[in-house]
Amino acid sequence: MPRGQILLLLLLTGLAGTAGQGQEWDLGGSDASVIAVPNGGPWGDWAWPEMCPKGSYASGVSFKVEAPQGVMEDDTALNGIRLHCSRGGDPSGGYTAESQSGRWGHWSEACWCPHRGRLVGFALRVQPPQRGLLSDEVAATSARFACSDGHVLEGPGSTWGQWGSWSPQCPRAVCGIQTRQEPARGLKRDDTALNDLRLFCCP
């Protein structure tokens, strides 16, 4: 079985074990696919997938970001990503899909694809592991999302790290999200919060 199909099967198995946490979706037996990038951070575990309501798709996004904390303080940078879902490009429904987010920072205002566009792909800015005695690991620091008309939505994250390559694009639109989060490590420990991201294409 090709690696991509194995990954999708594992993710769908995970979805079956998180019944009630998604929003009216059943991906079993559908042609839903997953898009990912190769440069995500190495820490933490994959949280539950969260889907837009059935019949809708992601056309906007907002970002939870902790501002730089200063010298000798612990930074986490990008903590969360929230998809804003719509039907027919109408953003008035108020539906969102979030998966797990870190505890630090504040949410930005929603950024929307213009011209009733849809989210179709993404890229992550990630600081690679520093592994120094006094280094401050932050993992994912910002994200970009590609709209169906070619417009790019970029989050207000920090400038640390490097941009990786773009994910493959969904044929129609993005309909769900799954994050890799490192949980809080306690007082005087080095936290990274959001490390990696996967998006689900609409079936």
C-alpha positions as CSV (number, residue, x, y, z in Angstrom):
1,M,0.0,0.0,0.0
2,P,1.4,3.5,-0.9
3,R,2.7,5.6,2.0
4,G,0.0,8.3,1.4
5,Q,-2.8,5.7,1.7
6,I,-1.3,4.2,4.9
7,L,-1.1,7.7,6.4
8,L,-4.7,8.4,5.5
9,L,-5.8,5.1,6.9
10,L,-4.1,5.8,10.2
11,L,-5.7,9.3,10.3
12,L,-9.2,7.9,9.6
13,T,-8.7,5.3,12.4
14,G,-7.8,8.2,14.7
15,L,-11.0,10.0,13.6
16,A,-13.1,7.0,14.5
17,G,-11.6,7.1,18.0
18,T,-12.6,10.7,18.5
19,A,-16.3,10.5,17.8
20,G,-18.1,13.6,19.0
21,Q,-15.1,15.9,18.8
22,G,-15.6,16.6,15.1
23,Q,-18.6,18.3,13.5
24,E,-21.0,15.9,11.6
25,W,-18.3,14.3,9.4
26,D,-17.8,10.7,8.6
27,L,-14.7,10.3,6.4
28,G,-14.9,6.5,6.3
29,G,-15.1,5.3,2.7
30,S,-14.8,8.8,1.2
31,D,-12.1,10.1,-1.1
32,A,-10.9,12.7,1.5
33,S,-7.2,13.2,1.5
34,V,-4.6,14.8,3.8
35,I,-2.0,17.5,2.9
36,A,1.1,18.1,4.9
37,V,4.5,19.7,4.8
38,P,7.9,18.2,5.5
39,N,9.4,20.8,7.9
40,G,7.2,20.6,11.0
41,G,8.7,20.6,14.5
42,P,9.6,17.3,16.2
43,W,7.9,17.7,19.6
44,G,4.5,16.8,20.9
45,D,1.7,14.6,19.7
46,W,-1.0,14.8,17.1
47,A,-4.3,16.1,18.6
48,W,-7.8,15.3,17.4
49,P,-8.9,16.2,13.8
50,E,-11.6,18.9,13.6
51,M,-13.8,19.4,10.6
52,C,-15.9,22.1,9.1
53,P,-19.6,21.4,9.3
54,K,-20.7,19.1,6.5
55,G,-21.4,20.9,3.3
56,S,-19.0,23.8,4.1
57,Y,-15.3,24.5,3.5
58,A,-12.6,26.7,4.9
59,S,-12.4,30.1,3.4
60,G,-10.7,32.0,6.2
61,V,-8.1,31.5,9.0
62,S,-7.0,33.1,12.2
63,F,-3.8,32.6,14.2
64,K,-3.0,32.3,17.9
65,V,0.4,33.9,18.5
66,E,2.5,34.7,21.5
67,A,4.5,37.9,21.1
68,P,8.3,37.8,21.7
69,Q,8.9,37.6,25.4
70,G,12.3,39.2,25.6
71,V,15.8,38.1,26.6
72,M,16.0,35.1,29.0
73,E,12.2,34.5,28.7
74,D,10.5,31.5,27.1
75,D,9.0,32.0,23.7
76,T,6.4,29.8,22.0
77,A,5.5,31.9,18.9
78,L,2.7,30.2,17.0
79,N,0.2,28.4,19.3
80,G,-2.9,27.7,17.2
81,I,-4.6,27.9,13.9
82,R,-8.4,28.2,13.5
83,L,-10.2,27.5,10.2
84,H,-13.3,29.7,9.4
85,C,-15.8,27.7,7.5
86,S,-18.4,28.9,5.0
87,R,-21.0,27.8,2.5
88,G,-20.7,29.4,-0.9
89,G,-18.1,31.9,0.3
90,D,-20.5,33.5,2.8
91,P,-18.6,34.1,6.1
92,S,-21.6,34.9,8.1
93,G,-22.2,31.4,9.5
94,G,-19.7,31.7,12.2
95,Y,-18.5,28.1,12.0
96,T,-14.9,27.2,12.9
97,A,-12.6,24.2,13.1
98,E,-9.6,24.4,15.4
99,S,-8.1,21.1,16.7
100,Q,-5.8,21.7,19.7
101,S,-4.1,25.0,20.4
102,G,-1.4,26.1,22.9
103,R,-2.2,28.1,26.0
104,W,-0.1,31.2,25.2
105,G,-0.8,34.2,23.0
106,H,-3.9,35.8,21.5
107,W,-6.1,35.2,18.5
108,S,-5.8,37.4,15.5
109,E,-8.7,38.6,13.5
110,A,-9.9,36.3,10.7
111,C,-8.2,36.6,7.3
112,W,-10.5,35.6,4.4
113,C,-9.8,34.5,0.9
114,P,-11.1,37.2,-1.5
115,H,-13.7,36.7,-4.2
116,R,-15.4,33.9,-2.3
117,G,-12.3,31.8,-2.5
118,R,-11.3,28.7,-0.6
119,L,-8.2,27.6,1.3
120,V,-6.4,25.0,-0.7
121,G,-2.9,24.7,0.7
122,F,-0.4,25.9,3.3
123,A,3.2,26.4,4.3
124,L,4.9,26.6,7.7
125,R,7.7,28.8,9.0
126,V,9.6,26.7,11.6
127,Q,12.7,27.2,13.7
128,P,14.7,23.9,13.5
129,P,15.9,22.4,16.8
130,Q,18.6,24.5,18.3
131,R,19.8,21.9,20.8
132,G,22.0,24.4,22.7
133,L,22.2,24.5,26.5
134,L,20.8,28.0,26.6
135,S,18.7,27.9,23.4
136,D,15.0,28.6,23.3
137,E,13.1,26.1,21.2
138,V,9.9,27.6,19.5
139,A,9.2,25.2,16.6
140,A,6.4,26.6,14.3
141,T,6.5,30.4,14.2
142,S,4.1,31.4,11.4
143,A,2.0,30.0,8.6
144,R,0.8,30.9,5.1
145,F,-2.4,29.7,3.4
146,A,-3.0,29.6,-0.3
147,C,-6.4,30.5,-1.6
148,S,-8.1,29.1,-4.7
149,D,-7.5,32.3,-6.7
150,G,-3.7,32.3,-5.8
151,H,-4.0,34.9,-3.0
152,V,-1.9,34.1,0.1
153,L,-3.0,34.7,3.7
154,E,-0.1,35.0,6.1
155,G,-0.3,35.0,9.9
156,P,1.1,37.6,12.3
157,G,3.8,35.2,13.6
158,S,7.4,35.9,14.3
159,T,10.3,36.0,11.9
160,W,12.3,33.2,13.5
161,G,13.0,30.1,11.5
162,Q,12.7,29.4,7.8
163,W,9.8,28.9,5.5
164,G,9.4,25.4,4.2
165,S,7.9,24.3,0.9
166,W,4.2,24.5,0.1
167,S,2.0,21.6,0.8
168,P,0.2,19.9,-2.1
169,Q,-3.1,21.7,-3.0
170,C,-6.5,20.3,-2.3
171,P,-8.5,19.8,-5.6
172,R,-11.6,21.6,-4.2
173,A,-10.9,23.1,-0.8
174,V,-9.7,22.5,2.8
175,C,-12.4,21.1,5.2
176,G,-10.5,20.1,8.3
177,I,-7.4,20.5,10.5
178,Q,-5.2,18.5,12.8
179,T,-2.3,20.0,14.9
180,R,0.8,18.6,16.6
181,Q,1.1,20.2,20.0
182,E,3.7,19.9,22.7
183,P,1.9,20.2,26.1
184,A,3.0,22.8,28.7
185,R,6.1,21.5,30.4
186,G,5.8,23.3,33.6
187,L,7.6,26.1,35.4
188,K,11.1,27.0,34.1
189,R,10.9,24.6,31.2
190,D,11.2,25.3,27.4
191,D,7.8,25.2,25.7
192,T,7.2,25.1,22.0
193,A,3.4,24.8,21.6
194,L,2.4,24.2,18.0
195,N,4.9,22.1,16.1
196,D,3.2,20.8,12.9
197,L,-0.1,20.9,10.9
198,R,-2.1,18.7,8.6
199,L,-5.2,19.8,6.6
200,F,-8.0,17.6,5.3
201,C,-9.3,18.2,1.8
202,C,-13.0,18.2,1.2
203,P,-14.1,14.7,-0.1
